[in-house]
């Protein structure tokens, strides 16, 4: 239902918001600043798009590195040949971009839920077992949406070949790792993808029995690292520079909810632990 709302409501159309310049430096910049310095103007691709797509986890938004040294051509015309895309191609890219953003925020929302279920159980005085089936189910769907997001994000731009598309996200034309904001966003997205797939692989009773409770629980705590990577990934894609986008508000609310929930959870756990210790004494 949430995915459907993101894909149909005009408010959540990622194509209509001004996106950050992630090519010019280590940190994302406002495009107006770049234009004022005379470093080039981004080319829109319809609906106000200006070169980078709104992001949550792993989507990119610049042209293929071998095709446009400036790196700011809009998605609708980012082929190395410079040919103007057909209306069908432009519409397809617009849909893929919007779907990629939508799945990323659905995945992020589900990830936030996995981090709030434990504190909610403590707040409601419910049992908080080592393995919570609800948390595992929600985490499984978060992983599925994450993988779907990455898959479609890798189709937003590129040279037309899958391998080259992937390399364009991480490697510069000279073969060195991309270390600008665009590259750092993708490297953190890759790390997040590895973690979420790993957590999905061990989210079963079989893995719990094989790894034993303590080891399994310690590995599941990588969920916190995963969430941190998601936020860093979004930062490098310039989400905080798009305060007019509802996705930015959703991301900020997610961070507040996780920090508040975890703080309350830690406080309640310490209170319960203190009472248990006092009774035993």
N, C-alpha and C positions, 0 to 999 in steps of 0.2 A: 504494500500500500504506500509506504513512504517513497519507495523507488518510483512508483507511478506518479506521485505528486511532484517529485523532483523533475520528472521527464515531461510533465504536462503544464504545470503552472508557469506562466511567463516570468514570475519573480525569480524562479530558480534556473532560468536559462543562462548558463555560464558564458554563452557567446556574446552577451550584450554588455558585459562589464569590462572596463579598461584593465588590462593586465600588466603586470610588472615587467621591466626589462631584466631578464636573468642572465644576459650574455656579457654585459659590460664589466662585471666585477665579481668579487667574492660574495657580496650581498646584493639582494635585489634592489632595484632603484625605480623610482617613479619615472614613467616615460616622459612626462612633461619636462623633468630635469634634463633628460638626455637631449630632447629636442631643443631646449634653450641653449645648450652648449654647442648646437650645430653638428651633432654626431650622427645625424640621420633621422629619418622619420619612419615610423612603422607603417606598414601597409595593411589596411583592413581587409577582411575577407567576407564581409557581409555581416550585418547585425551588430556592427560596432566592434568586431573582433580585431585585436591589434597585435597578434603575433604569438603570444603565449596563452595557453589555455588554463583556466582555473583548475586547481589541483587539490587532491587530498593525499594520495600516496605515491603513485608511480607514473603518472602521465607526463609527457613532455609537451613542449609547445613551440619549438623553433624549427626552422627549416633544416633539412639534411645538411650536415657540416660540409660535405663535399660540393654542395650546390650553391651556397650563398654565403660568402665570407662575412657579410654583415650580420647574418643570423637573425634578422628581424622580419623577414617576409611572412605574411599571414599564411595560415594553414591552407587557405583556399587556393593559393598560388605558389606553393613552396616546392614544386617540382624543379629539379635542376635544369630542366629544359627551358624553364621560364614561360611555358605555354599556359594560357588562361584556361582554368578548368571548366568543364561543362557544368550547367546548373545541377545536374544529377550528382556529379562529383562533389560540388560544394555542399549540397544538401546532405550527402552521405558523411562527409567529414564533420559537418556541424552536428549531426546526430551522434556520431561516434564520440566526439568531444564531450557533448552533453551527457551521454550515457556513462562515459568514463568518470566524469566528475560526480554524477549521481551515485554510482556504485561505490566510489571512494568514501563518500560521506555516510552512506548506509553502513559500510564496513566499520567506519570510525565510530558511529553510534552504537553498533553492536559490541565493539571493543570496550567502549565506555561502560556498557551494561555489565560486562564480565567483571569489571573493576569495582562495580557498585553493589553487586549481589552479596558479597561477603559482609561489607559494612551494614547493609540493610538487614541481614540476618541477625547481626549483633544488636542492631537498634530495636528489632522486633523480638529480641530474646529467643530466637530460634537456634536450633542446632546448626553449627557451621562445620561440616565434615571436611576431611581432607579432599575428597572428590565430590563435587557437587554436580549432579546430572544437568541441572538447569544451566549452570555456568559452562559446562562442556558443550551443551547443545548450542547455546548462544555463540560461544567461541568458534564452533564449527561453521556456523553460518557467516560469522565475521571473516573467517579464513576463505570461505568460498567466494564471498563478494570481493575480497582483496585480490584473489587470483584472477577473477573476471575483470576487475579494474585494471590490473597490470596487463592482461592480454589485450584488451581494447586500447589501453593507453599506448602500447607499442605500435599501434596502427595509425596514430594521429599524424605522424610525419615519417619521412624516411625516403630511401632510394628505391623502394619497391621490393627489395629482397629482405627476408626476415632477419638473416644474420646481420646485414648492414644496418637495418633498422635498430636492432639491439645495440650494436656498437656505437651508433650515432648518439646514444644517450649517455655513454660513459667514456668514450675515447675521442680525442681531438684528431684532426686530419693527419698530424705528424706522429700519431700512435701513442702520445702521452695521455695520462688520465685527465679528464676534464675536471678542473678545479674552480671554475667559476660557479656562480650561484646555480646555474642550470645543472652542471655536473654534480655538485654537492647534493642537490635535491635528489638526483637519480641514484647516487651512491647510498644515501640514507634510505631511499625507497627500496633499493635492492636488499640492504641489511634487514629492513622490516619484513620484506617478503620471505627471506630465508627463515626468520624467526617464526613467522606465522605459519608457514608450511611445516616447520619442525614441531610446533605446538599441536598442529592438527594431526601429525603422525603419531603423537603419543597420547592423544585424547581418547583413550579406550581402556576398558577393564583389563585387557590383555597387557597393555603397556604398564598399567599400574601394578599388576602382579609381578611382572618381570623386573621392573625398576625398583620396586618397593616404595612404600609411602613417602619416606623422607626425600629420597632422590627425585621421585616423581614430582613432589610438591616444589622442591627447589627449582626444577626445570620449568614448572608452570609459572614461577615468579618472573620468568623472562617476559611475561605479559606487561610488566611495568616498563621494561626496556623498550618493548615494542611500542607502547604508547608514546614514550619520549621520542622515539625515532619518527613516529608519525607527525608529531608536532614540529620537530626540526625540519623534516621533509617539507611540510607545508610552509614553514617560515622561509626556506630558501626559494620556494616558488612564488614568494611575494604575497602570500595570502593576507598578511597584516597591512599591506599597502592598498588593499581593496576593501575599505571600510563600508562602501556602499553595497557590497555583496552580502546577501543573507547567509552564504556559506561561511563567511568570516565570523559572523555573529554566532553561528552554530558551533564553530570550532572553539571560540573563546568560552562559550557556555560549557562545552565539553571539558575544557581544561579546569574551569572553576568547579564543576561538578565532581571531577575525579579528585582534585586536591581536597575539597571539602569532605567528600565521602571517606577518603582514606584517613584524613585527620580525625574525623569522628570515630571511624573504626578502630584506630590505634588507641584513642582515649578510652573507648568502651572496653577494649580488650584488656588494657592495663587495669581498669577498674575491676573487671571480673577476676583477673589474675590476682589482684591484691586481696579481694575478698576470699578467694580460695586459699591463698597462703595464710591469711588470718585464721580461717577455720581450722586448717591443719595444725597451726601452732597452738 
